[in-house]
Amino acid sequence: MQADKSASLPAVDEVPRKARRIDCYVRSTVPGPLAETVDDIVERLHRLRDRGRFADVRVCVWPPEGHAASEPDDERERTRHDLVAEFERWAAEHDATLEPAFRREESPPFSHGLGPEEPRERLRVPVVALALRADSAESDAEPDPLRGVVPHTTSPGTDDERTYTVDEWLTAVERSERKPVAGSAQTDGQPSLGGQR
């Protein structure tokens, strides 16, 4: 990546340094070569955490797409659809989209009399995605506020459309440790997350 592009890369928003958490979502199974890439991303996140860039890094397997029909409502945990819906709300508020990394696709109807005959929506998620969160001191019952999602695409459908990847985001944060990024908004020595208001 060229150095002059780093000024426009999203990094970390203007939340105090120790009040940040990165949730790194990974697929439960990945092919060998991709597993090395995932391991490298996780190691980079942990190094940045150890150097004080984030208060915490959590590595999570993507939750299941939906709930089992027999599971009681009060015992249901968050699904992949719930999580991605939160990500989509963030994207809509920031003139961004989660595509092409995240996709909703129709899968063929399940037949043989064992399930619904209409097509189902299937949610495709990237191998790795980051949710940037600010710790909420207000209530343990509420989830920590979402401050950004990587990967995402800004200004979709315009000449300024740009997709930000996890690798680019990590590189921007690593570079911002060594020297300030020219032309970027800085708070507590850190560039702001693109699209923040």
Salt bridges, closest charged atoms under 4 A:
ASP13 OD2 - ARG147 NE 3.82
ASP23 OD1 - ARG21 NE 2.74
ASP23 OD1 - ARG58 NE 3.13
ASP23 OD2 - ARG133 NE 3.17
ASP50 OD1 - ARG49 NH2 2.96
GLU65 OE1 - HIS81 NE2 3.37
GLU71 OE1 - HIS67 ND1 3.44
ASP73 OD1 - ARG76 NH1 3.45
GLU86 OE1 - ARG78 NH2 2.54
GLU86 OE1 - ARG133 NH2 2.85
GLU88 OE1 - ARG104 NH2 2.84
GLU105 OE2 - ARG103 NE 3.35
GLU121 OE1 - ARG104 NH1 2.95
ASP144 OD2 - ARG21 NH1 2.23
ASP167 OD1 - ARG44 NH1 2.64
GLU168 OE2 - ARG162 NH2 2.83
GLU174 OE1 - ARG44 NH2 2.90
GLU177 OE1 - ARG51 NH2 2.80
ASP188 OD2 - ARG17 NE 3.77
